[in-house]
C-alpha cells in the first residue's frame, strides 16, 4: 500500500485511559499515539527506569500489552493480516507476547474466525527479534481461531527464503521476490 506519504502505523491513535495512565506521551507530534505511549523512551519516562530493567511482573508490561493489543486489534480488523511482526527494543521482552496475545484475543472477542490465523502455541508464534530461524516452520491449525500470528521478530531478521515461502503460502507479504 502506498499513498500520499509512507504509512506509519506507530502513530495511530489508541484509547488512552488517563485515570489508569496519566502519562502524556512521548511522541513530539501526537503525544499519546501508540508510539508515544508504548515506545521504550515512553516506558522509561513513565516508570522512571528503562524497560529492560523492569521485572516481568511489573505493571508496566500489562499496560504495554494493552496498548499494543489495542493497535493490533485495529490493524487486524482493517488489514486482515495473517502474520504480524513487531519490532523495536521493547519487543525484546519475550514475556510480553503472551500478554499481548491474550489482550488481543479479548479485544477481538471471537470476531475473527479464519483458518490458519494462528499457530498452535506461543512457542511457534513468538520468537526473539534476534532469532533468524524460519518463522514459516510454525504449524498452522486447520480449525478457525480468533487471532493472527503475532511475532516479535524484527522485519530485518526475516530471511529471503522466508519471504518466498510466505509468498508461496499466500500470506500476502508485500516484499518483492528476491
N, C-alpha and C positions, 0 to 999 in steps of 0.2 A: 504494500500500500504506500502510495506517495501522493502528497497533496501540496499545499502551499509551502509548508516547511517540513523538516524532518519530524516524524512522530516522537513524542516524548511521554511515555506512559508514567514516568515518575512524578509528573506534575498534575495528575488527575486529582480532583478534589474528593475527599472521603469524609464521612461523618466524623466530627471531632467533638467528643463529649468533654466539654471544658470542666465539668464538675469532677470527672474522673482523671482528667489530664489537663491542668491549666497551662501547660507549656504552649507558648505562642507559635512555635515552629521555627525551623532553621532556614527555610527557603527565602532567598532575597527577593523573589518575585511574588510569591503567594503566601508565605508564612507557613500555613498549616496544610499544604498539599501533602500527598503521600510521601514524597521525598523529604519535605520539611518536617514531617512527624516521625518518619521511620529510618532515616539515614543514620550512620554512625555518629556524626557530629551532633545530631539532634539527641541521640541517646546519651551522649557524653554531657551535653548541656542540661538535659532533663534530670539525669541521675547523679551527676557530679563525678562521674568516672567513665572511662572508655567501656564500650560494650564487652570487649574481650576480658575485662576484669570483673564482670558481673557473673555471679554463680548461676547455674542452670535454673535454680528455684527462685530467682529474683523476680519480683512482679514485673520488671521491665519486659521480660520475654512474653508474658501473656498479653501485655499491651501491644508489643511489636507484632505478635502473631495476629492479633485482632486487626490492626491497621493493614497489614499485608493481605489478610484474607478479605477485607472489605474491598480493596482494589482488585484482587484476583476474581472476586465474585462479579464485579462489573466487566472485567475482561472476558471471563467465561461466558457470561450472558450476551455480550456484544460480539465477540470474535469466535466463539465456539472452538477454542484450541484443544488439541489432543495432548499437548505437552507444553509445559510452562517451565522456562529456565530463569531462575532468579540469580542475579549476581551482586557483587559488592561485598565489602568486608563483613557486614552484619551477617551475611549468609554463611559465613564460616562456622556458625554455631549450629551444629547438627541437631541438637535437641529442639531447635526452633521449628523444624519442619513437621514433626508430628503435631505440634500445636497449631501451625498454620493449616494443616490438612483437616484437623478436627473443626477448627473455626470455619473453614470454607465449606465443609460438609453441612455444618449447622446453618450457615447463611443460605446455601443453595436449597436446603430443605427438601431434597428429593426432586428438584426441578429438572436437573439434567439427568436423563436416562438414556444413555447411549452405550452400545457395546464398545469394548476396547477403550473405555475412557479412563481407566486407571490400572496400574499393575496390582499384583496380588498382595504386596506387603510394602511397608515403608522402607525396607532394605533395598527394594528394587527401584523405588521412585525417588529416593533421597541419597545423593552421593556428595561427598565433599567437593568443593569447587576445584580442588587440585587434582581430582581423580580423572584420569584420561581413559578409564575403562569404558567399554561400549554401553551407552545408555540403551541402545537397541536390544541389549540382552534381557531387558525387563520382559517378564511374561505377562501378557495381557489376558484378563479373564474373558470368557465368552459370554458371561451374563452381563446385563446392564448394571451400571454403577452410577454413583452420584457426583464424582469429581474427576477432572482430568489429572494426568500425572503432573506433579509439581516437583521440579528438580532444583537442587541448589548448585548445579554445575554452572560455572560461568560460560557464557557463549563462546569465548575464545578457546575453551578447552574441548569443544566439540570437534571431532576429527572429520576429515573429508569422507572417510568411509562411513561414518555415522550419518552424515548428511545424505549420502547416496542411499543408504539403507532406509532412512526415514522417508526420503522422496519415493522410493520404490514401494514402501508400505502405505503411501498415500497420506502421510502425516502433514502434508501441505506446508513444509518449510519453505520460506521464500528465498533460500540460498540457491544460487546457480550451481549446476553440477560442475565439479572440478574437472 
